[in-house]
C-alpha cells in the first residue's frame, strides 16, 4: 500500500501519467502486482469533462402537458411566468376530478423552440417524466480521493460553475417567482463521482446530478 500511495502522489504531481479515451474512460497502466495505477489529475479532468458534456444542469419539472386548475391563482401565475419566458404555451382546457364536480383547468405544453430546456426525464431525476434545464456544467478544480487500486475504486471530487445559462432564467416573471434563482445559478458548486477500474480503464460508475434546483418549489 505504501508503494501505491507513492505512485499516486507521483501521478498527481505529473498530472499526466495516463491518457483519456473517446468513450469517457481513462486508460491506466498496471503495476508489478497487476493492479492499475490510480487515476491522475489529468485523467480526472477528462473523465468529468466528458461525463458532464452530455449532462446539463436540469431538475424535475411539471409533467407535460401541465394542467393548471383555474381556481389556483398561484399555479396560474407560475404557468403565466413560464409562458411569458417562452417555455410554455396554452394548449386548450382540461379538468380535475373534484369532490362534487370537475375542477376546470387550463392546459399548457412546451412552446416551440423550448426543446433544449424542457426534456424527457429519467432515473437521474427520481423518475420525473419531465425535466427543465438551465445551463451547462463546467468543471473547475478536480481532485482524486480515496484511490484504492487493489479494489479498483476511487472517488473524484470537483468544483463547477454553470455556463450558457439561458435567457429565460432572467425573464421578469421568473425572477419574481424565484428571487433566489439568479444567485444559485451564479454560485460555484461541488460534486462527487465514484470511479471504477473496468475494461482496462478508469470510468465513472455512478453519480447524482450536482445541481438540482426543483422549480416546482418556490423556495430553496
C-alpha positions in Angstrom: 0.0 0.0 0.0 3.0 2.3 0.7 4.1 1.8 -2.9 0.6 2.5 -4.2 0.5 5.7 -2.2 3.8 6.8 -3.5 2.8 6.1 -7.1 -0.5 8.0 -6.5 1.4 11.1 -5.3 3.8 11.0 -8.3 0.9 10.7 -10.7 -0.9 13.7 -9.2 2.3 15.8 -9.5 2.9 14.9 -13.1 -0.9 15.1 -13.9 -0.4 13.1 -17.0 0.5 9.5 -16.2 -2.2 8.2 -18.4 -4.4 9.4 -21.3 -8.1 9.6 -21.9 -10.0 7.6 -24.5 -13.0 8.8 -26.5 -15.5 6.6 -24.7 -15.2 8.6 -21.5 -12.7 6.2 -19.8 -9.1 6.8 -18.8 -6.6 4.1 -19.7 -4.3 3.0 -16.9 -1.1 1.0 -16.8 -0.7 -1.8 -14.3 1.9 -2.0 -11.6 4.2 -5.0 -10.9 1.3 -6.6 -8.9 -1.2 -6.3 -11.7 -3.1 -3.5 -10.0 -4.0 -0.4 -12.0 -2.1 2.8 -11.3 -4.5 5.3 -9.7 -6.1 7.9 -12.0 -4.2 11.1 -12.3 -5.5 14.6 -12.0 -5.4 14.8 -15.8 -7.4 11.7 -16.0 -9.9 13.1 -13.6 -10.3 16.3 -15.6 -11.0 14.4 -18.8 -13.4 11.9 -17.2 -15.6 14.6 -15.5 -15.5 16.9 -18.6 -16.6 14.1 -20.9 -19.3 13.0 -18.4 -20.7 16.5 -18.0 -20.6 17.3 -21.7 -23.9 15.4 -22.2 -25.4 16.2 -18.8 -26.6 19.8 -18.5 -27.9 21.2 -15.2 -31.6 20.1 -15.0 -34.3 19.3 -12.4 -37.7 17.7 -12.3 -40.5 19.9 -13.7 -44.2 19.7 -14.0 -45.3 16.8 -16.2 -46.2 17.8 -19.7 -48.8 18.6 -20.7 -49.4 20.6 -17.5 -53.0 21.1 -16.3 -53.3 24.1 -14.0 -56.5 24.5 -12.0 -58.4 27.6 -12.9 -59.1 28.2 -9.2 -55.4 28.1 -8.2 -54.0 31.7 -8.7 -50.6 30.6 -7.5 -50.2 27.9 -10.2 -51.8 30.1 -12.9 -49.3 32.9 -12.1 -46.5 30.4 -12.3 -47.7 29.0 -15.7 -48.0 32.5 -17.0 -44.4 33.3 -16.0 -43.1 30.3 -17.9 -45.3 31.2 -20.9 -44.0 34.8 -21.0 -40.5 33.4 -20.7 -41.1 31.5 -23.9 -41.0 28.0 -22.4 -44.8 27.1 -22.4 -47.8 27.9 -24.5 -51.6 27.4 -23.9 -52.8 24.1 -25.2 -56.6 24.2 -24.5 -58.5 23.2 -21.5 -58.9 20.2 -19.2 -60.3 19.4 -15.8 -59.5 17.6 -12.5 -61.8 15.4 -10.6 -63.4 17.2 -7.7 -65.5 16.2 -4.6 -68.7 17.4 -6.2 -67.9 18.4 -9.8 -64.9 18.5 -12.1 -62.5 21.4 -11.5 -61.8 23.3 -14.7 -58.2 23.6 -15.7 -56.0 25.3 -18.3 -53.6 23.1 -20.2 -50.0 24.1 -21.0 -47.5 22.4 -23.3 -43.8 23.1 -24.2 -43.6 26.0 -26.6 -41.9 25.7 -30.0 -38.2 26.1 -29.6 -38.1 25.1 -25.9 -36.9 21.6 -26.6 -33.4 22.2 -25.3 -34.8 23.3 -22.0 -37.9 21.1 -21.4 -37.0 17.5 -21.9 -38.0 14.0 -21.1 -36.7 12.9 -17.6 -35.3 9.7 -16.3 -33.8 7.8 -13.4 -31.3 10.6 -12.6 -34.2 12.8 -11.5 -36.2 10.4 -9.4 -38.1 9.1 -12.4 -39.6 12.5 -13.2 -41.4 12.4 -16.6 -40.3 15.9 -17.5 -37.2 17.9 -16.6 -36.2 21.6 -17.1 -32.6 22.5 -17.9 -30.9 25.8 -17.0 -27.2 25.7 -18.1 -24.1 23.6 -18.8 -21.9 22.4 -16.0 -18.3 23.2 -16.4 -15.8 21.6 -14.0 -13.2 23.8 -12.4 -10.8 22.2 -9.8 -10.6 18.3 -9.9 -9.0 16.0 -7.3 -8.8 12.3 -6.8 -9.6 11.0 -3.4 -9.8 7.6 -1.6 -8.0 5.8 -4.5 -7.6 2.1 -3.8 -6.1 0.3 -6.8 -6.3 -3.0 -5.1 -10.2 -2.9 -5.1 -10.1 -0.8 -8.3 -12.1 2.1 -7.0 -11.6 5.8 -6.4 -13.5 9.0 -5.8 -13.4 12.1 -7.9 -14.3 15.5 -6.3 -14.8 18.5 -8.5 -15.8 22.2 -8.3 -18.0 23.5 -11.0 -19.8 26.6 -12.4 -22.7 26.9 -14.8 -22.1 28.3 -18.3 -24.6 29.1 -21.1 -27.3 30.0 -18.6 -30.4 30.6 -20.7 -32.1 34.0 -21.0 -35.4 32.6 -19.7 -34.0 32.4 -16.2 -33.8 36.2 -16.2 -37.3 36.8 -17.5 -39.2 39.3 -15.2 -41.9 36.8 -14.2 -39.3 34.1 -13.4 -37.2 36.5 -11.3 -40.3 37.5 -9.4 -41.4 33.9 -8.7 -37.8 32.7 -7.9 -35.8 35.6 -6.5 -33.1 33.2 -5.3 -32.5 31.6 -8.8 -30.1 34.0 -10.3 -27.7 33.8 -7.3 -27.9 30.0 -7.2 -27.1 29.8 -10.9 -24.0 32.0 -10.4 -22.6 30.2 -7.4 -19.7 27.7 -7.6 -20.7 24.2 -6.5 -19.1 20.9 -5.7 -19.8 17.4 -6.9 -18.6 13.8 -6.3 -18.5 10.8 -8.6 -17.3 7.3 -8.0 -14.7 5.8 -10.3 -14.2 2.1 -11.0 -11.4 0.4 -13.0 -13.0 -1.8 -15.7 -12.1 -2.9 -19.2 -8.5 -1.5 -18.9 -9.6 2.0 -17.8 -11.0 4.2 -15.1 -14.6 5.0 -15.6 -17.3 7.0 -13.8 -19.6 4.4 -12.3 -22.4 6.4 -10.7 -23.2 9.9 -9.7 -26.1 12.1 -8.8 -26.7 15.4 -10.7 -24.5 18.0 -9.0 -27.1 20.8 -9.1 -30.8 20.1 -8.9 -33.0 23.3 -8.5 -36.5 22.0 -8.4 -38.6 24.8 -9.8 -41.8 23.1 -8.7 -40.8 24.6 -5.3 -40.9 28.4 -4.8 -38.0 28.5 -2.4 -34.6 26.8 -2.0 
